[in-house]
């Protein structure tokens, strides 16, 4: 017998993902998040699921190789976020590992738009000005990512205790 009654059983599973924060001249590489009506709801850095036994760094490298045909070089882990969201009528729950790094191929990094291939779907990634996210003109997904990046850009907080 299933210990969780059917009405309370979640429809989806907790998912671990890894995403890439890639910069070019104050712009962030991201893919458009489209709503049910086909309008751009916001932007999300590239990346995807972490397979069992795979590190988050290896996962984001694999995902960018699969989707973009690009070699991503992770340089530092910015943090981990927990993301609860609704998208296309479904609830999602993700643990998101955020890696900052660069594309190894300067030619890909210089392209204005990059074609993404994810299974049968084809989409585009673009370099979105950070100022659009910082000012609120554009939304960055997952929730909390814009604040994490903003904190990183500000640098470490000053020590609150003066030296003696």
Secondary structure by P-SEA (a helix, b strand, c coil): cccccccccccccbbbbbbbbcccccbbbbbbbccccccccccccbbbbbcccccaaaaaaaaaaaaccbbbbbccccbbbbbbbccccbbbbbbbbbbbbbccccccccccbbbbbccccccccccccaaaaaaccccccccaaaaaaaaaaacccccccccc
